[in-house]
Amino acid sequence: MRTLKKQEKSSSSVDPLAYLAHSAYGNVTNRNGKKVICYNCRGEGHVARQCKEQKREKDLQYFEDKVLLMKAKERK
C-alpha cells in the first residue's frame, strides 16, 4: 500500500484496479489490529459484504450477532 501511495504522489498514473485490489483484499486486520471475521460464513480475511458463500440462515446466532453489533455501535 505504501508503494502505491508513493507512486500516486510521484505520478498521476496509478493503476486503479491494482490499488483497489490491494486495499480491499490485502487487509485481513481492521484498524485495531484484530482479524476481520465474516459474519456470514465465519471465515477470516473478509467481511459479509465480500463473502462468496450463500447468505446464512437467520437463526439464533444471526440475531445474537446483530445484538452485539448494535451494542458495539452504541459504545462508539
Secondary structure, DSSP 8 states (H G I E B T S, - for coil): -HHHHHHHHH-S---HHHHHHHHHHS--B-TTS-B-B-TTT--BSS-GGG--S------HHHHHHHHHHHHHHHH-
